[in-house]
Amino acid sequence: MTAANTPRAGRRGGVLPPLRGVALGVLSVWAIFVLFLLWVFGGASTRFVPSLAEVAEALPGFVTDPETWADIGITFRRVVGSLFAAAVLGLGAAYLIYQQGFAGQVVSVYVRLALGLPSTIAALLALFIFRRSPIGVYLVVTVITFPFIVLTLLGGMQAADRRLDEMSRVYRFGTRRHLRHVTVPHLVPYTFSAIRNENAHAWRVVVLAEVFAVSNGMGARFSRAFDRFILVDVLLWLFAFMTIMLATEYLILRPLERSALRWRRPSSTQAAEREATR
């Protein structure tokens, strides 16, 4: 690496990413501020948008209502259970496809079909098949999120370093030690990435399925308020949905991911070491 290339690399790696992050942060804050102004203006000038004062007045009763938390808990359990089922099934399907056998070819066909299945159609099918049973909600969320988890885990398996497999054979690792020290550590980042990516997707699908298929949960409460034209409750459930979805992402999944991957060194440190050894 020459001296002439050093400043250029520094500008590319050390200046532009922070500036891009600051710009995205400013745009996000500005977008939220614009939405807030539109809400204030709409509440003051029309009767179709509840005012900020109406929502603030109804918020304490909404938060302290036991039925609110009961429905939130129901939806949360459905998201967690469906994502867990999709992750387990996705891991098995990704392994079969990775092996490139006949079973993997059959599974890949179903994965492609699931990728093209719209969430609304899946929710309606669950309603027709399971009527008002909660099993339909679990099935819809699992089927919709399953193929995306498969693709992420399959990419992780295909990106595995063959030299680690050769090393495990040289040192006579058994199946259990190979899984513990090679396979699992490699797939953990891809698993967390798949679950984080599908978390928001699962929340949207579960609320949609609850609107059609069941009479409890956040989606059912949102639909009930919308049908009765109780716009304050509509906004409160919308804010509750956004808050819980973001809290699940940033207060649960990301801290768990950092804790599980704390043994990994930062990529910047590894890149610096590689440059130093040249």
Stockholm file with secondary structure:
# STOCKHOLM 1.0

chainA/1-278         MTAANTPRAGRRGGVLPPLRGVALGVLSVWAIFVLFLLWVFGGASTRFVPSLAEVAEALPGFVTDPETWADIGITFRRVVGSLFAAAVLGLGAAYLIYQQGFAGQVVSVYVRLALGLPSTIAALLALFIFRRSPIGVYLVVTVITFPFIVLTLLGGMQAADRRLDEMSRVYRFGTRRHLRHVTVPHLVPYTFSAIRNENAHAWRVVVLAEVFAVSNGMGARFSRAFDRFILVDVLLWLFAFMTIMLATEYLILRPLERSALRWRRPSSTQAAEREATR
#=GR chainA/1-278 SS CCTTHHHHHHIIIIIHHHHHHHHHHHHHHHHHHHHHHHHHHHHHHCSSSCCHHHHHHHHHHHHHCHHHHHHHHHHHHHHHHHHHHHHHHHHHHHHHHHHTSHHHHHHHHHHHHHHTCCHHHHHHHHHHHHTTCTHHHHHHHHHHHHHHHHHHHHHHHHTCCHHHHHHHHHTTCCHHHHIIIIIHHHHHHHHHHHHHHHHHHHHHHHHHHHHHHCSSSHHHHHHHHHHTTCHHHHHHHHHHHHHHHHHIIIIIIHHHHHHHTTTSCCHHHHHHHHHHTC
#=GC SS_cons         CCTTHHHHHHIIIIIHHHHHHHHHHHHHHHHHHHHHHHHHHHHHHCSSSCCHHHHHHHHHHHHHCHHHHHHHHHHHHHHHHHHHHHHHHHHHHHHHHHHTSHHHHHHHHHHHHHHTCCHHHHHHHHHHHHTTCTHHHHHHHHHHHHHHHHHHHHHHHHTCCHHHHHHHHHTTCCHHHHIIIIIHHHHHHHHHHHHHHHHHHHHHHHHHHHHHHCSSSHHHHHHHHHHTTCHHHHHHHHHHHHHHHHHIIIIIIHHHHHHHTTTSCCHHHHHHHHHHTC
//
